[in-house]
Amino acid sequence: MGKKNVDLITLDIIRDSLLAIGEEMFIAVARTSKSPIIYECLDFASGITDKNGRLLTQGNGACGFLGMLTSLAHSVVEKYAKTGNLHEGDVIICNDPYGGGGSHLQDVGLILPVFVNNEIFAYCVNKCHWSELGGKDPGYAVDSTEIYQEGLQFTCLKLFDRGQINETLIDIIRANVRLPEMSIGDMWAQISGLRTGEKRIHELCEKYNTEIVDMAIDRLLESSAESSRRQVAALPDGVYTNEGWMDRSINGGGPFHIQVKITIEGDQMYCDFSGCAPQTNAPINLAYDGLVSAIRSIFLACTDPSQNVNDGVFENLHVTADEGTIFNAVRPAAVSCYYESMQFAQDLIWQAMSRIVEKGKLTAGHFLTVGAYSISGTHSVTGETFVDVGPTLGGWGAGYDRDGDSAQFCTGDGETYNIPAEVLEAKFGYRVTEYSLNTTDAGAGEHRGGCGIILGHEALNDGMTFSGTYGRFDYPAWGFDGGMPGSPNGFDFIRADGTYVPIRGTGSKIPMEKGDIVRMTTGAGGGYGNPLKRPAGKVAMDVKNGYVTLEGAKNIYGVIVNPDTFAVEGLTGERDALGHE
């Protein structure tokens, strides 16, 4: 088939084939990994870039990785391809937040160049969260002060050279991580995903030839860019600003002032984070590539979240931030809990853009935090060392026409899943004592914010430790158009002797002995609209279902509910004054 007589249908078939390859790569990793955070949570991403490192397709579990595959590929292009030091059979490993990684060291990226006719044609890339990567603490550090405390750093190194594995590098990993079989097993799962993609790309090029596949790639990127420009052009031109505060850090800093200026100019969108707080001595700093990934997610939400994700979509998005600040940190700033800053940066734009985008695209504020925890110790049955890391569900904000969703992951996690209680108990040897909704009167509104959760884990033997970091501990989710704020996130303890240790937002390696219970408690999303406008019948049903207290129904919603029948008995004077039944 020659270049001149290629029809658009063929080009679209090739485009869809590239998307399918990305999905198959994603599934290959999920089915072969060793860690529950990968095969259950799907805390990873995989995709394909062209030979210049432009993202073509991305299979996503964690939306926080949206854009990080591009930076990984670019790091390989700059270090190896441009110097002629990249060969068939090479695989590059990179987790450097300041050199293509973008997140934290535990998110390990692998990049495989695909050679067709002895030339680089594309890159297969994936990025997975390894449960253990060394460092001063099991899982990850929540109180580190510099990156050197956080684990092994792979600064864009050759894991395979012309098909030969770097045994020295494997020995370094094996000697420095607490669970080498799990970590190295996850590495091989990533390699299986890359080789799956390599095989399928070869098949595609053999079927159509590289020139035609290149045409399809150009069409994919150009059509996506055109669509994105139309979406931004539909937004009202102007300058939109927002500012706020990030929570105190575990190392004594903060709260941290943050701000953004968004400029819509024709079909271009500019997000400027100048003037934010300097980087801190706690691990909540964010590298620039991570900032770009965060803004890409909210950019999609403001335009067209249903479109296929590639670099063409983001051609008209421009992100800037001062170097050395909390949203554009420089080495050796600690970044282990980068996701807290990432989420707050995104939330600034979310709140600002909610005033101008089409109704229904953006809700009130959500619980925001990844709610990442790390529990380590020895299995109560097998006696083996374990490290359990995972995110926590929480409440999303209400929309203009609906209540918020309960028990969902934050935007940074996206299409990830919770680890079932049965898997947690079997894999790690502790007991899940509670997995329930955290029902409070927070997030009240005409449409009510979704509920957070309470997740309890009980130690069945001595010597366990718990670490956790929960943003929005100081600053709960914001309400919209008269809606009330949500509730804070955090964790507390019920000791074996019955002693209650109150909620806090962060903690590092807190000892747990047999019978101690740690409870991760996440907050409600923000409400939308005046609570006094919520239909009285809905308020009564909320009370019946346990979402709203009798006192909250009366004092916040202005509805008096019978405690026995849950019927509406009357309305308060304040509600009567608004004329809402």
FILUM-339332 format. One line per 2 residues: number of its first residue (from 1); for each residue z, y, x of C-alpha. Coordinates in nm, 2 decimals, padded with zeros to 4 digits, always signed. Example, Ala and Ser with C-alpha at 12.3 -4.5 7.8 and 13.67 -1.06 7.14 Angstrom:
FILUM-339332
1> +00.78 -00.45 +01.23  +00.71 -00.11 +01.37
***
This chain:
FILUM-339332
1> +00.00 +00.00 +00.00  -00.11 +00.33 +00.16
3> +00.07 +00.65 +00.16  -00.19 +00.84 -00.04
5> -00.19 +00.61 -00.34  +00.19 +00.56 -00.38
7> +00.29 +00.63 -00.74  +00.62 +00.79 -00.85
9> +00.74 +00.47 -01.02  +00.72 +00.28 -00.68
11> +00.92 +00.56 -00.51  +01.19 +00.54 -00.79
13> +01.21 +00.16 -00.75  +01.28 +00.20 -00.38
15> +01.54 +00.47 -00.46  +01.71 +00.23 -00.70
17> +01.69 -00.05 -00.44  +01.88 +00.17 -00.19
19> +02.15 +00.23 -00.45  +02.17 -00.14 -00.52
21> +02.20 -00.21 -00.14  +02.50 +00.03 -00.13
23> +02.67 -00.15 -00.41  +02.61 -00.49 -00.26
25> +02.76 -00.37 +00.07  +03.07 -00.25 -00.12
27> +03.11 -00.58 -00.30  +03.08 -00.77 +00.03
29> +03.37 -00.58 +00.18  +03.59 -00.63 -00.13
31> +03.53 -01.00 -00.14  +03.61 -01.07 +00.23
33> +03.89 -00.83 +00.32  +04.25 -00.94 +00.41
35> +04.45 -00.65 +00.27  +04.54 -00.59 -00.10
37> +04.49 -00.22 -00.06  +04.12 -00.31 +00.01
39> +04.04 -00.61 -00.22  +04.27 -00.50 -00.50
41> +04.29 -00.12 -00.48  +03.94 -00.08 -00.34
43> +04.06 +00.19 -00.10  +03.74 +00.21 +00.09
45> +03.38 +00.34 +00.07  +03.05 +00.21 +00.20
47> +02.70 +00.35 +00.21  +02.37 +00.42 +00.38
49> +02.24 +00.73 +00.56  +01.89 +00.80 +00.70
51> +01.82 +00.82 +01.07  +01.95 +01.18 +01.08
53> +02.28 +01.09 +00.92  +02.20 +01.23 +00.57
55> +02.39 +01.03 +00.31  +02.15 +00.84 +00.07
57> +02.40 +00.63 -00.13  +02.77 +00.56 -00.14
59> +02.96 +00.29 -00.31  +03.30 +00.44 -00.37
61> +03.65 +00.32 -00.44  +03.83 +00.63 -00.30
63> +03.67 +00.96 -00.40  +03.85 +01.12 -00.11
65> +03.59 +00.96 +00.12  +03.31 +01.15 -00.05
67> +03.13 +01.31 +00.25  +03.32 +01.13 +00.52
69> +03.04 +00.87 +00.57  +02.81 +01.16 +00.65
71> +03.05 +01.29 +00.92  +03.09 +00.94 +01.07
73> +02.71 +00.90 +01.09  +02.67 +01.24 +01.25
75> +02.93 +01.16 +01.51  +02.72 +00.86 +01.62
77> +02.40 +01.05 +01.61  +02.54 +01.32 +01.84
79> +02.72 +01.09 +02.08  +02.48 +00.80 +02.11
81> +02.14 +00.84 +01.94  +02.06 +01.18 +02.09
83> +02.14 +01.05 +02.44  +01.94 +00.73 +02.39
85> +02.25 +00.51 +02.42  +02.22 +00.33 +02.09
87> +02.07 -00.01 +02.06  +02.00 -00.29 +01.82
89> +02.32 -00.49 +01.77  +02.55 -00.20 +01.84
91> +02.84 -00.13 +01.60  +03.05 +00.19 +01.64
93> +03.42 +00.22 +01.54  +03.56 +00.56 +01.46
95> +03.88 +00.68 +01.30  +03.92 +01.02 +01.48
97> +04.00 +01.28 +01.21  +03.87 +01.55 +01.44
99> +03.56 +01.37 +01.55  +03.39 +01.23 +01.24
101> +03.67 +01.05 +01.07  +03.80 +01.34 +00.85
103> +04.11 +01.17 +00.70  +04.38 +00.98 +00.89
105> +04.38 +00.71 +01.16  +04.44 +00.43 +00.91
107> +04.10 +00.49 +00.75  +03.88 +00.31 +01.00
109> +03.50 +00.37 +00.99  +03.23 +00.13 +01.12
111> +02.87 +00.24 +01.17  +02.58 +00.01 +01.23
113> +02.24 +00.15 +01.33  +01.95 -00.03 +01.15
115> +01.64 -00.06 +01.38  +01.30 -00.12 +01.23
117> +01.00 -00.16 +01.47  +01.24 -00.08 +01.76
119> +01.33 +00.26 +01.62  +01.64 +00.37 +01.43
121> +01.56 +00.39 +01.06  +01.90 +00.42 +00.90
123> +02.27 +00.37 +00.94  +02.50 +00.14 +00.74
125> +02.85 +00.29 +00.72  +03.18 +00.20 +00.57
127> +03.53 +00.33 +00.59  +03.84 +00.12 +00.49
129> +04.21 +00.18 +00.49  +04.38 -00.07 +00.73
131> +04.73 -00.15 +00.62  +04.86 -00.15 +00.98
133> +04.72 +00.04 +01.28  +05.02 +00.07 +01.51
135> +05.20 +00.40 +01.55  +05.57 +00.47 +01.55
137> +05.62 +00.34 +01.19  +05.49 +00.05 +00.99
139> +05.20 +00.13 +00.77  +05.19 +00.50 +00.84
141> +05.42 +00.78 +00.94  +05.54 +01.04 +00.70
143> +05.74 +01.25 +00.95  +05.51 +01.25 +01.25
145> +05.47 +01.58 +01.44  +05.15 +01.50 +01.63
147> +04.87 +01.26 +01.59  +04.97 +01.05 +01.90
149> +05.26 +00.91 +01.69  +05.03 +00.78 +01.41
151> +04.85 +00.49 +01.56  +04.55 +00.38 +01.76
153> +04.26 +00.63 +01.79  +03.90 +00.51 +01.81
155> +03.70 +00.81 +01.92  +03.36 +00.68 +01.83
157> +03.36 +00.37 +02.05  +03.13 +00.08 +02.08
159> +03.28 -00.22 +01.90  +02.96 -00.42 +01.96
161> +02.72 -00.34 +02.24  +02.37 -00.50 +02.19
163> +02.53 -00.77 +01.98  +02.82 -00.85 +02.21
165> +03.17 -00.77 +02.08  +03.40 -00.56 +02.30
167> +03.68 -00.81 +02.36  +03.89 -00.56 +02.55
169> +03.90 -00.34 +02.24  +03.99 -00.63 +02.02
171> +04.27 -00.72 +02.26  +04.40 -00.36 +02.24
173> +04.41 -00.38 +01.86  +04.58 -00.72 +01.86
175> +04.85 -00.60 +02.10  +04.92 -00.27 +01.93
177> +04.93 -00.34 +01.55  +05.21 -00.52 +01.37
179> +04.98 -00.74 +01.17  +04.68 -00.82 +01.39
181> +04.53 -01.10 +01.17  +04.52 -00.87 +00.87
183> +04.38 -00.57 +01.06  +04.12 -00.77 +01.25
185> +04.04 -00.96 +00.94  +03.96 -00.63 +00.76
187> +03.74 -00.53 +01.05  +03.53 -00.84 +01.00
189> +03.51 -00.77 +00.63  +03.36 -00.43 +00.72
191> +03.11 -00.59 +00.95  +03.00 -00.83 +00.68
193> +02.93 -00.53 +00.46  +02.73 -00.36 +00.73
195> +02.52 -00.67 +00.81  +02.45 -00.72 +00.44
197> +02.31 -00.37 +00.42  +02.11 -00.42 +00.74
199> +01.95 -00.73 +00.60  +01.86 -00.57 +00.27
201> +01.71 -00.26 +00.44  +01.49 -00.48 +00.66
203> +01.37 -00.66 +00.34  +01.29 -00.33 +00.17
205> +01.09 -00.20 +00.47  +00.90 -00.53 +00.50
207> +00.81 -00.51 +00.13  +00.69 -00.15 +00.12
209> +00.67 -00.04 +00.49  +00.88 +00.23 +00.65
211> +00.65 +00.52 +00.58  +00.68 +00.46 +00.20
213> +01.05 +00.40 +00.21  +01.08 +00.74 +00.40
215> +00.89 +00.90 +00.12  +01.13 +00.76 -00.14
217> +01.42 +00.89 +00.07  +01.28 +01.24 +00.08
219> +01.21 +01.23 -00.29  +01.57 +01.11 -00.36
221> +01.72 +01.39 -00.15  +01.49 +01.66 -00.28
223> +01.53 +01.57 -00.65  +01.91 +01.57 -00.61
225> +01.91 +01.91 -00.44  +01.69 +02.05 -00.72
227> +01.92 +01.92 -00.99  +02.23 +02.06 -00.81
229> +02.07 +02.40 -00.77  +02.00 +02.41 -01.15
231> +02.36 +02.31 -01.23  +02.51 +02.59 -01.01
233> +02.26 +02.84 -01.13  +02.39 +02.78 -01.49
235> +02.74 +02.90 -01.38  +02.81 +03.27 -01.42
237> +02.77 +03.47 -01.09  +03.09 +03.62 -00.96
239> +03.38 +03.59 -00.73  +03.67 +03.37 -00.85
241> +04.00 +03.36 -00.66  +04.31 +03.15 -00.68
243> +04.63 +03.10 -00.48  +04.94 +02.90 -00.48
245> +05.19 +02.70 -00.28  +05.22 +02.36 -00.13
247> +05.55 +02.17 -00.13  +05.80 +02.18 +00.15
249> +05.74 +01.93 +00.43  +05.97 +01.65 +00.54
251> +06.01 +01.82 +00.88  +06.15 +02.14 +00.74
253> +05.85 +02.36 +00.70  +05.71 +02.53 +00.39
255> +05.65 +02.59 +00.12  +05.30 +02.67 +00.24
257> +05.08 +02.95 +00.10  +04.73 +02.85 +00.01
259> +04.43 +03.04 -00.14  +04.06 +03.02 -00.20
261> +03.78 +03.26 -00.29  +03.49 +03.10 -00.47
263> +03.16 +03.29 -00.49  +02.88 +03.18 -00.72
265> +02.56 +03.35 -00.61  +02.25 +03.23 -00.78
267> +02.22 +02.86 -00.72  +02.46 +02.86 -00.42
269> +02.84 +02.80 -00.43  +03.07 +02.92 -00.15
271> +03.43 +02.81 -00.11  +03.63 +03.02 +00.14
273> +03.98 +02.91 +00.23  +04.05 +03.19 +00.48
275> +04.41 +03.32 +00.50  +04.59 +02.99 +00.43
277> +04.91 +02.89 +00.60  +04.88 +02.78 +00.97
279> +04.88 +02.40 +01.05  +05.23 +02.26 +01.05
281> +05.44 +02.02 +01.25  +05.44 +01.77 +00.96
283> +05.16 +01.52 +00.89  +05.02 +01.70 +00.58
285> +04.75 +01.88 +00.78  +04.38 +01.83 +00.69
287> +04.08 +01.82 +00.92  +03.77 +02.01 +00.82
289> +03.56 +01.71 +00.73  +03.84 +01.60 +00.49
291> +03.83 +01.95 +00.33  +03.46 +01.92 +00.27
293> +03.51 +01.58 +00.11  +03.77 +01.71 -00.12
295> +03.55 +02.00 -00.23  +03.26 +01.77 -00.29
297> +03.45 +01.59 -00.56  +03.55 +01.90 -00.75
299> +03.19 +02.04 -00.71  +03.06 +01.73 -00.88
301> +03.31 +01.77 -01.16  +03.20 +02.13 -01.21
303> +02.83 +02.04 -01.21  +02.71 +01.69 -01.30
305> +02.95 +01.41 -01.21  +02.71 +01.14 -01.34
307> +02.45 +01.20 -01.08  +02.39 +00.97 -00.78
309> +02.58 +01.08 -00.48  +02.38 +01.18 -00.17
311> +02.37 +01.47 +00.07  +02.10 +01.64 -00.13
313> +02.35 +01.70 -00.41  +02.56 +01.91 -00.18
315> +02.29 +02.11 -00.01  +02.40 +02.43 -00.19
317> +02.77 +02.38 -00.13  +02.93 +02.58 +00.15
319> +03.29 +02.54 +00.27  +03.47 +02.75 +00.52
321> +03.83 +02.77 +00.65  +04.00 +02.93 +00.94
323> +04.06 +02.69 +01.24  +04.42 +02.60 +01.30
325> +04.52 +02.63 +00.94  +04.66 +02.36 +00.71
327> +04.31 +02.30 +00.56  +04.12 +02.31 +00.90
329> +04.37 +02.17 +01.15  +04.29 +02.11 +01.51
331> +04.40 +01.84 +01.75  +04.68 +01.73 +01.81
333> +04.81 +01.82 +01.46  +04.96 +01.53 +01.27
335> +04.74 +01.42 +00.97  +04.89 +01.09 +00.85
337> +04.96 +01.24 +00.50  +04.64 +01.45 +00.50
339> +04.58 +01.36 +00.14  +04.85 +01.60 +00.01
341> +04.66 +01.91 +00.15  +04.33 +01.76 +00.05
343> +04.45 +01.74 -00.31  +04.60 +02.09 -00.32
345> +04.27 +02.24 -00.18  +04.08 +02.07 -00.45
347> +04.33 +02.18 -00.71  +04.29 +02.54 -00.62
349> +03.92 +02.53 -00.71  +03.99 +02.31 -01.01
351> +04.22 +02.58 -01.16  +03.99 +02.87 -01.07
353> +03.68 +02.70 -01.21  +03.84 +02.58 -01.53
355> +03.81 +02.94 -01.66  +03.43 +02.94 -01.63
357> +03.28 +02.59 -01.65  +03.17 +02.43 -01.98
359> +03.46 +02.32 -02.20  +03.54 +01.95 -02.14
361> +03.45 +01.93 -01.78  +03.79 +02.02 -01.64
363> +04.13 +01.94 -01.78  +04.47 +02.10 -01.72
365> +04.63 +02.01 -01.39  +04.71 +01.65 -01.30
367> +05.00 +01.49 -01.11  +04.78 +01.54 -00.80
369> +04.95 +01.33 -00.53  +04.82 +01.00 -00.39
371> +05.19 +00.90 -00.41  +05.15 +00.68 -00.10
373> +05.43 +00.46 +00.00  +05.49 +00.20 +00.27
375> +05.74 -00.08 +00.24  +05.80 -00.31 +00.54
377> +06.02 -00.60 +00.63  +06.02 -00.98 +00.62
379> +05.90 -01.19 +00.33  +06.20 -01.33 +00.14
381> +06.04 -01.68 +00.12  +05.82 -01.72 +00.43
383> +06.01 -01.50 +00.67  +05.68 -01.34 +00.78
385> +05.66 -00.98 +00.87  +05.48 -00.77 +00.60
387> +05.36 -00.42 +00.55  +05.28 -00.30 +00.20
389> +05.10 +00.03 +00.16  +04.96 +00.16 -00.17
391> +04.91 +00.46 -00.40  +05.09 +00.53 -00.72
393> +04.96 +00.61 -01.07  +05.05 +00.93 -01.26
395> +04.97 +01.16 -01.55  +04.65 +01.36 -01.60
397> +04.62 +01.69 -01.77  +04.51 +01.74 -02.13
399> +04.17 +01.86 -02.22  +04.06 +02.11 -02.49
401> +04.01 +01.83 -02.74  +04.22 +01.54 -02.62
403> +04.56 +01.44 -02.48  +04.57 +01.36 -02.11
405> +04.54 +01.01 -01.97  +04.85 +00.83 -01.86
407> +04.90 +00.61 -01.56  +04.58 +00.69 -01.37
409> +04.52 +00.75 -01.00  +04.47 +01.10 -00.87
411> +04.12 +01.25 -00.80  +04.14 +01.15 -00.43
413> +04.18 +00.78 -00.52  +03.91 +00.79 -00.79
415> +03.78 +00.45 -00.89  +04.07 +00.26 -00.73
417> +04.30 +00.01 -00.90  +04.67 -00.07 -00.89
419> +04.79 -00.39 -00.72  +04.92 -00.63 -00.99
421> +05.29 -00.71 -00.98  +05.21 -01.08 -00.93
423> +05.02 -01.00 -00.61  +05.29 -00.77 -00.48
425> +05.56 -01.03 -00.53  +05.36 -01.32 -00.38
427> +05.22 -01.13 -00.09  +05.52 -00.93 +00.01
429> +05.82 -01.12 -00.12  +06.01 -00.85 -00.31
431> +06.06 -00.82 -00.69  +05.88 -00.57 -00.92
433> +06.16 -00.47 -01.16  +05.98 -00.21 -01.36
435> +05.63 -00.09 -01.43  +05.66 +00.16 -01.72
437> +05.55 +00.50 -01.84  +05.76 +00.79 -01.73
439> +05.80 +00.96 -02.07  +05.94 +01.32 -02.07
441> +05.88 +01.63 -02.27  +05.69 +01.78 -01.99
443> +05.32 +01.87 -02.02  +05.36 +01.98 -02.38
445> +05.07 +02.15 -02.56  +04.84 +02.14 -02.86
447> +04.71 +01.85 -02.65  +04.98 +01.67 -02.45
449> +04.96 +01.59 -02.08  +04.94 +01.22 -01.99
451> +05.25 +01.03 -01.87  +05.34 +00.93 -01.52
453> +05.49 +00.60 -01.43  +05.81 +00.44 -01.30
455> +05.75 +00.15 -01.06  +06.06 -00.03 -00.93
457> +06.06 -00.26 -00.62  +06.38 -00.47 -00.54
459> +06.46 -00.60 -00.20  +06.53 -00.97 -00.20
461> +06.66 -00.98 +00.15  +06.80 -00.74 +00.41
463> +06.62 -00.52 +00.66  +06.35 -00.37 +00.45
465> +06.24 +00.00 +00.49  +06.07 +00.24 +00.25
467> +05.86 +00.55 +00.34  +05.69 +00.77 +00.09
469> +05.53 +01.11 +00.04  +05.48 +01.26 -00.31
471> +05.32 +01.61 -00.34  +05.39 +01.82 -00.65
473> +05.76 +01.76 -00.59  +05.82 +02.13 -00.59
475> +05.52 +02.25 -00.80  +05.44 +02.03 -01.11
477> +05.10 +02.02 -01.27  +04.98 +02.34 -01.43
479> +04.92 +02.38 -01.80  +04.62 +02.56 -01.95
481> +04.57 +02.81 -02.23  +04.93 +02.81 -02.33
483> +05.00 +02.45 -02.23  +05.32 +02.37 -02.05
485> +05.35 +02.24 -01.69  +05.39 +01.87 -01.62
487> +05.69 +01.71 -01.43  +05.74 +01.65 -01.06
489> +05.67 +01.34 -00.86  +05.91 +01.16 -00.63
491> +06.12 +00.85 -00.58  +06.49 +00.75 -00.62
493> +06.71 +00.45 -00.53  +06.95 +00.23 -00.72
495> +07.16 +00.06 -00.46  +07.29 -00.30 -00.50
497> +07.64 -00.17 -00.57  +07.51 +00.06 -00.86
499> +07.51 +00.38 -00.66  +07.23 +00.61 -00.77
501> +07.04 +00.81 -00.50  +06.86 +01.11 -00.67
503> +06.49 +01.18 -00.66  +06.33 +01.33 -00.35
505> +05.97 +01.40 -00.26  +05.94 +01.25 +00.09
507> +06.14 +01.01 +00.31  +06.08 +00.81 +00.63
509> +06.19 +00.45 +00.69  +06.48 +00.46 +00.45
511> +06.68 +00.13 +00.48  +06.69 -00.11 +00.20
513> +06.92 -00.41 +00.18  +06.92 -00.71 -00.06
515> +06.95 -00.59 -00.42  +06.85 -00.23 -00.35
517> +06.58 -00.09 -00.58  +06.34 +00.19 -00.50
519> +06.17 +00.35 -00.80  +05.85 +00.55 -00.75
521> +05.84 +00.81 -01.03  +05.53 +01.02 -01.10
523> +05.50 +01.32 -01.33  +05.31 +01.42 -01.64
525> +04.99 +01.62 -01.64  +04.98 +01.97 -01.77
527> +04.94 +02.05 -02.14  +04.64 +02.23 -02.30
529> +04.70 +02.49 -02.57  +05.01 +02.62 -02.75
531> +05.25 +02.33 -02.83  +05.33 +02.49 -03.17
533> +04.97 +02.42 -03.27  +04.99 +02.05 -03.22
535> +04.97 +01.88 -03.57  +05.31 +01.79 -03.70
537> +05.20 +01.44 -03.78  +05.09 +01.38 -03.42
539> +05.43 +01.51 -03.30  +05.61 +01.27 -03.53
541> +05.40 +00.99 -03.40  +05.48 +01.09 -03.04
543> +05.85 +01.07 -03.12  +05.80 +00.73 -03.27
545> +05.61 +00.60 -02.97  +05.87 +00.74 -02.73
547> +05.64 +01.01 -02.57  +05.85 +01.30 -02.70
549> +06.22 +01.33 -02.77  +06.36 +01.45 -03.10
551> +06.49 +01.76 -02.92  +06.16 +01.82 -02.76
553> +05.98 +01.79 -03.10  +06.21 +02.05 -03.24
555> +06.25 +02.29 -02.95  +05.91 +02.28 -02.80
557> +05.67 +02.17 -03.08  +05.87 +02.33 -03.37
559> +05.87 +02.00 -03.57  +06.19 +01.85 -03.71
561> +06.15 +01.47 -03.72  +06.37 +01.22 -03.90
563> +06.53 +00.99 -03.64  +06.52 +00.68 -03.87
565> +06.19 +00.71 -04.05  +06.00 +00.93 -03.80
567> +05.88 +01.14 -04.09  +05.83 +01.51 -04.06
569> +06.14 +01.68 -04.23  +06.05 +02.04 -04.16
571> +05.92 +02.31 -03.93  +06.11 +02.56 -03.72
573> +06.08 +02.93 -03.80  +05.88 +02.99 -03.48
575> +05.62 +02.74 -03.59  +05.62 +02.87 -03.94
577> +05.54 +03.21 -03.81  +05.22 +03.07 -03.66
579> +05.12 +02.91 -03.98  +05.07 +02.56 -03.84
581> +05.18 +02.26 -04.04
***
